[in-house]
């Protein structure tokens, strides 16, 4: 069963581990490739990306 506790766990794993790991891997290929991937995910999977993840990506773009 999908409980609130499990939902929080999945959310935290995405925000605290998966997103940062993906950003590090994409960073190896340069900012242009990273922006391409972010555009693809944002365009094709907007509902599946948690708001917190979008905030992190947006804030990173503003710093550049």
N, C-alpha and C positions, 0 to 999 in steps of 0.2 A: 504494500500500500504506500502511496505517495503522501507522506505526512508533511506538516510544516517544518519539522526538524530536518527531514531529508531535503526538502526544497531549499532551506537555508544552507545546508551543507553543499549542495550542488552549486548554488549561487556563489558562495564564498570560494569554492574551488575554482570556478571560472574567473572571478574577479582577482583573487589573490595569487593564483598559480598559472592557470592556462593562458590568460591574456598576457601576463608579463613574459612567459616563456615564448609565446608566439611573437611578441614584439622583439625580443632578443634575436630570435632566429631570422625574422624578416629584416632586422637591422643589418645583418651580414650582407644582404643583397642591395642595400642602399635605400634611400628615402623614396625614390621614384617607384621601385618595386613594392615597397610597403604601402604607398598610397594607392597603387593599383589594386592590391589585395584588399585594403580597407574599403575602397570604392566598390569592388565586387561584392564583398560581404554586406555592405550597407545597402546596395542596390537590390541584390537577389535574396537576402535573408534579413530584412529589417525587423521583422516581428520576433525573430529568434534571438536577437542580440539584446541582452539586458540593458536597461537604461544606464546603470552604473558603468557598464563597459563603454557605452557610447559617450558618457561624460569623460571618462579617462581618455579616450581617443580624441575627443574634441579639445580637451585641455592641452593635450600634447601638441596638437596642430597649432594651437594659439601660441604656444611657446616658441615655435620655429620661426 
